[in-house]
Amino acid sequence: MLPPFDYFQHRAACNFKQKERADRIASLGKAYHGPLDAAQKDILQKPIAELVHDVQKSGAPLATEVLQAYGKAAVKAHEKTNCVTEVMMNAAEGWIERGEINLKGPLAGIPVSLKDSIHVGGFDTSVGYSRNVGQPVEADGGIVRILKDAGAVPFVKTALPITLLSFESSNDLWGVCKNPHNTRYSPGGSTGGEGAILAFGGSRIGIGSDVAGSVRAPAHYSGCYSLRCSTGRWPKLGVNTSMPGQEGIPSVFSPMARTLLDLSYFTRSFIQMQPWKYDQAVHPMPWRSNVEDEYKHKKRLRVGVMRTDNVVDPSPACARALDMAASAMVAQGHVVFDIDPPNPYEALVIASNLLNADGTKTFRSYFRTGESDDAGAAQFGRYMRLPRFIKFFYWAWYKYVVRDDIWAGLLEHWHPKSAFENWQWVYKREAFKARFHEWWNSFGDKGDGMDIILTPPNATPAVPHGGMSSAAAACGYTFLFNLVDYTAGILPVTHVDPKKDKLDPSINIRKMNHVAYGAYKHYDAEKMSGLPVAVQVVGRRLEEEKVLACMEVLEKALHEKGQQYKLMPLPKH
């Protein structure tokens, strides 16, 4: 149906999916409703390695019990946060009963939640767009086939923003996903549903995707763990996206988890399944246990601390978390020093122009009449579509009158790119990556560089709902590492303290550049009290083993200082 009459299709699709979800939850058996019993609580407390061992011994009956325990917790997480999209528990019980799950595999019986964009046979992959409703995929995608062959049990799909280009997770189809720590705030995006369900305890393992920070922002906002893998280490076959064909900044599917122990175990087990046999885009690169062991036991790690991206300085809460991490490493005898990498602002300009080289036409092409846009995507998309002469005057105002070179520089090239222009931006990307590579090599006597970088994941903790309308451009701390394609993990460190993290009253946020002001206008340590705050641990390209090992070293160092991060308690009832 053509616009504007497709509005009625849009509303009908939204009503249909929300009713379908409610009906599926209501139709779940008694095992998925009511208070958690003692046996289910015990299951929810166990690391996945223990659950795998138990399921491998006991088989399908225990796998079903584990599924039901996590299914019940997921329903409770959804009641609080609206984090679940597709409800798959009944189907999952059938997969177990029919032997479609390999219960002798390295992930035997482990329920895994999935970002809504991942294909599961028999279910829609809507990505939040109403036009994708009523089109269940025929077969599992590569990620799900690997999971089932490894013994894992996909059981829910989770919330995301309609464009996949936001650190929030909201759309008309499923509604607004909320942060379990404070429902007035976002759990992050675009893998926000995973952040919410993992932090709450409704899942222990999840998979999302990351093009500018989309598994890292939710882990930071919600208080869980994630690993942004380098391209080629994780499969991406069998998914939907809002921007098919976009390769200027490739999206990477990557793991998330409730605990670091589980994140490491899951990543190791998944890659040991040889994903290159399922997806031709994956490098035939086995898991390197020797690298993992080397960095777990390395006595003197060389740790660079990037304290600011020189666009938006970290808020007091994020700066404090970074200080805690750096101090903990110093206390363990590691070599810790401040660094000033090649211009992160330049990386932000290059990455944002490559990611939206089509002028935002592709992700907008899926909208129906009256379908709500993401708050952030709506802002930069609206500017992209303005006539060039109007944009010139807007740019000139910020450049020469306001004298805000940061904001003006982001606006300067904000136009659809021809193929000729796009290739020039790709050349800039490659030149920046080469410069960053050489800069990293400049540390150390043998040209081996640093071991890791510590940096904030974002300038602020979670934003309130709708906050991306002004804070969307403040993504440089994560976007930088998408541009250079480095492995980056998120480790929660602390929570916002209204006394320790109060903004100095002498700071006038209105005098900040437009990007920083857009982020800081939402910063309020009183209102944000209790929200999680994380640090980002960065290695080089394809260094997943090293980054996970160094995250473990950092977490142990924090524990030994009595600064162990407190996960959100599991539901009591």
Secondary structure in CASP SS format (residue, H / E / C, confidence):
PFRMAT SS
TARGET T0000
AUTHOR 0000-0000-0000
METHOD secondary structure of the structure
MODEL  1
M C 1.00
L C 1.00
P C 1.00
P C 1.00
F C 1.00
D H 1.00
Y H 1.00
F H 1.00
Q H 1.00
H H 1.00
R H 1.00
A H 1.00
A H 1.00
C H 1.00
N H 1.00
F H 1.00
K H 1.00
Q H 1.00
K H 1.00
E H 1.00
R H 1.00
A H 1.00
D H 1.00
R H 1.00
I H 1.00
A H 1.00
S H 1.00
L C 1.00
G C 1.00
K H 1.00
A H 1.00
Y H 1.00
H C 1.00
G C 1.00
P C 1.00
L C 1.00
D C 1.00
A H 1.00
A H 1.00
Q H 1.00
K H 1.00
D H 1.00
I H 1.00
L H 1.00
Q H 1.00
K C 1.00
P C 1.00
I H 1.00
A H 1.00
E H 1.00
L H 1.00
V H 1.00
H H 1.00
D H 1.00
V H 1.00
Q H 1.00
K H 1.00
S H 1.00
G C 1.00
A H 1.00
P H 1.00
L H 1.00
A H 1.00
T H 1.00
E H 1.00
V H 1.00
L H 1.00
Q H 1.00
A H 1.00
Y H 1.00
G H 1.00
K H 1.00
A H 1.00
A H 1.00
V H 1.00
K H 1.00
A H 1.00
H H 1.00
E H 1.00
K H 1.00
T H 1.00
N C 1.00
C C 1.00
V E 1.00
T E 1.00
E E 1.00
V E 1.00
M C 1.00
M H 1.00
N H 1.00
A H 1.00
A H 1.00
E H 1.00
G H 1.00
W H 1.00
I H 1.00
E H 1.00
R C 1.00
G C 1.00
E C 1.00
I C 1.00
N C 1.00
L C 1.00
K C 1.00
G C 1.00
P C 1.00
L C 1.00
A C 1.00
G C 1.00
I C 1.00
P E 1.00
V E 1.00
S E 1.00
L E 1.00
K E 1.00
D C 1.00
S C 1.00
I E 1.00
H C 1.00
V C 1.00
G C 1.00
G C 1.00
F C 1.00
D C 1.00
T C 1.00
S C 1.00
V C 1.00
G C 1.00
Y C 1.00
S H 1.00
R H 1.00
N H 1.00
V C 1.00
G C 1.00
Q C 1.00
P C 1.00
V C 1.00
E C 1.00
A C 1.00
D C 1.00
G C 1.00
G H 1.00
I H 1.00
V H 1.00
R H 1.00
I H 1.00
L H 1.00
K H 1.00
D H 1.00
A H 1.00
G C 1.00
A C 1.00
V E 1.00
P E 1.00
F E 1.00
V E 1.00
K E 1.00
T E 1.00
A C 1.00
L C 1.00
P C 1.00
I C 1.00
T C 1.00
L C 1.00
L C 1.00
S C 1.00
F C 1.00
E C 1.00
S C 1.00
S E 1.00
N E 1.00
D C 1.00
L C 1.00
W C 1.00
G E 1.00
V E 1.00
C C 1.00
K C 1.00
N E 1.00
P C 1.00
H C 1.00
N E 1.00
T C 1.00
R C 1.00
Y E 1.00
S C 1.00
P C 1.00
G C 1.00
G C 1.00
S C 1.00
T C 1.00
G H 1.00
G H 1.00
E H 1.00
G H 1.00
A H 1.00
I H 1.00
L H 1.00
A H 1.00
F H 1.00
G C 1.00
G C 1.00
S C 1.00
R C 1.00
I E 1.00
G E 1.00
I E 1.00
G E 1.00
S E 1.00
D E 1.00
V C 1.00
A C 1.00
G C 1.00
S C 1.00
V C 1.00
R H 1.00
A H 1.00
P H 1.00
A H 1.00
H H 1.00
Y H 1.00
S H 1.00
G C 1.00
C C 1.00
Y E 1.00
S E 1.00
L E 1.00
R E 1.00
C C 1.00
S C 1.00
T C 1.00
G C 1.00
R C 1.00
W C 1.00
P C 1.00
K C 1.00
L C 1.00
G C 1.00
V E 1.00
N C 1.00
T C 1.00
S C 1.00
M C 1.00
P C 1.00
G C 1.00
Q C 1.00
E C 1.00
G C 1.00
I C 1.00
P C 1.00
S C 1.00
V E 1.00
F E 1.00
S E 1.00
P E 1.00
M E 1.00
A E 1.00
R C 1.00
T C 1.00
L H 1.00
L H 1.00
D H 1.00
L H 1.00
S H 1.00
Y H 1.00
F H 1.00
T H 1.00
R H 1.00
S H 1.00
F H 1.00
I H 1.00
Q C 1.00
M C 1.00
Q C 1.00
P H 1.00
W H 1.00
K H 1.00
Y C 1.00
D C 1.00
Q C 1.00
A C 1.00
V C 1.00
H C 1.00
P C 1.00
M C 1.00
P C 1.00
W C 1.00
R C 1.00
S H 1.00
N H 1.00
V H 1.00
E H 1.00
D H 1.00
E H 1.00
Y H 1.00
K H 1.00
H C 1.00
K C 1.00
K C 1.00
R C 1.00
L C 1.00
R E 1.00
V E 1.00
G E 1.00
V E 1.00
M C 1.00
R C 1.00
T C 1.00
D C 1.00
N C 1.00
V C 1.00
V C 1.00
D C 1.00
P C 1.00
S C 1.00
P H 1.00
A H 1.00
C H 1.00
A H 1.00
R H 1.00
A H 1.00
L H 1.00
D H 1.00
M H 1.00
A H 1.00
A H 1.00
S H 1.00
A H 1.00
M H 1.00
V H 1.00
A H 1.00
Q C 1.00
G C 1.00
H C 1.00
V E 1.00
V E 1.00
F E 1.00
D E 1.00
I C 1.00
D C 1.00
P C 1.00
P C 1.00
N C 1.00
P H 1.00
Y H 1.00
E H 1.00
A H 1.00
L H 1.00
V H 1.00
I H 1.00
A H 1.00
S H 1.00
N H 1.00
L H 1.00
L H 1.00
N C 1.00
A C 1.00
D C 1.00
G C 1.00
T C 1.00
K H 1.00
T H 1.00
F H 1.00
R H 1.00
S C 1.00
Y C 1.00
F C 1.00
R C 1.00
T C 1.00
G C 1.00
E C 1.00
S C 1.00
D C 1.00
D C 1.00
A H 1.00
G H 1.00
A H 1.00
A H 1.00
Q H 1.00
F H 1.00
G H 1.00
R H 1.00
Y H 1.00
M H 1.00
R C 1.00
L C 1.00
P C 1.00
R H 1.00
F H 1.00
I H 1.00
K H 1.00
F H 1.00
F H 1.00
Y H 1.00
W H 1.00
A H 1.00
W H 1.00
Y H 1.00
K H 1.00
Y H 1.00
V H 1.00
V C 1.00
R C 1.00
D C 1.00
D H 1.00
I H 1.00
W H 1.00
A H 1.00
G H 1.00
L H 1.00
L H 1.00
E C 1.00
H C 1.00
W C 1.00
H C 1.00
P C 1.00
K C 1.00
S C 1.00
A H 1.00
F H 1.00
E H 1.00
N H 1.00
W H 1.00
Q H 1.00
W H 1.00
V H 1.00
Y H 1.00
K H 1.00
R H 1.00
E H 1.00
A H 1.00
F H 1.00
K H 1.00
A H 1.00
R H 1.00
F H 1.00
H H 1.00
E H 1.00
W H 1.00
W H 1.00
N H 1.00
S C 1.00
F C 1.00
G C 1.00
D C 1.00
K C 1.00
G C 1.00
D C 1.00
G C 1.00
M C 1.00
D C 1.00
I E 1.00
I E 1.00
L E 1.00
T E 1.00
P C 1.00
P C 1.00
N C 1.00
A C 1.00
T C 1.00
P C 1.00
A C 1.00
V C 1.00
P E 1.00
H C 1.00
G C 1.00
G C 1.00
M H 1.00
S H 1.00
S H 1.00
A H 1.00
A C 1.00
A C 1.00
A C 1.00
C C 1.00
G H 1.00
Y H 1.00
T H 1.00
F H 1.00
L H 1.00
F H 1.00
N H 1.00
L H 1.00
V C 1.00
D C 1.00
Y C 1.00
T C 1.00
A E 1.00
G E 1.00
I E 1.00
L E 1.00
P E 1.00
V E 1.00
T E 1.00
H E 1.00
V C 1.00
D C 1.00
P C 1.00
K C 1.00
K C 1.00
D C 1.00
K C 1.00
L C 1.00
D C 1.00
P C 1.00
S C 1.00
I C 1.00
N C 1.00
I H 1.00
R H 1.00
K H 1.00
M C 1.00
N C 1.00
H H 1.00
V H 1.00
A H 1.00
Y H 1.00
G H 1.00
A H 1.00
Y H 1.00
K C 1.00
H C 1.00
Y C 1.00
D C 1.00
A C 1.00
E C 1.00
K C 1.00
M C 1.00
S C 1.00
G C 1.00
L C 1.00
P E 1.00
V E 1.00
A E 1.00
V E 1.00
Q E 1.00
V E 1.00
V E 1.00
G C 1.00
R C 1.00
R C 1.00
L C 1.00
E C 1.00
E H 1.00
E H 1.00
K H 1.00
V H 1.00
L H 1.00
A H 1.00
C H 1.00
M H 1.00
E H 1.00
V H 1.00
L H 1.00
E H 1.00
K H 1.00
A H 1.00
L H 1.00
H H 1.00
E H 1.00
K C 1.00
G C 1.00
Q C 1.00
Q C 1.00
Y C 1.00
K C 1.00
L C 1.00
M C 1.00
P C 1.00
L C 1.00
P C 1.00
K C 1.00
H C 1.00
END
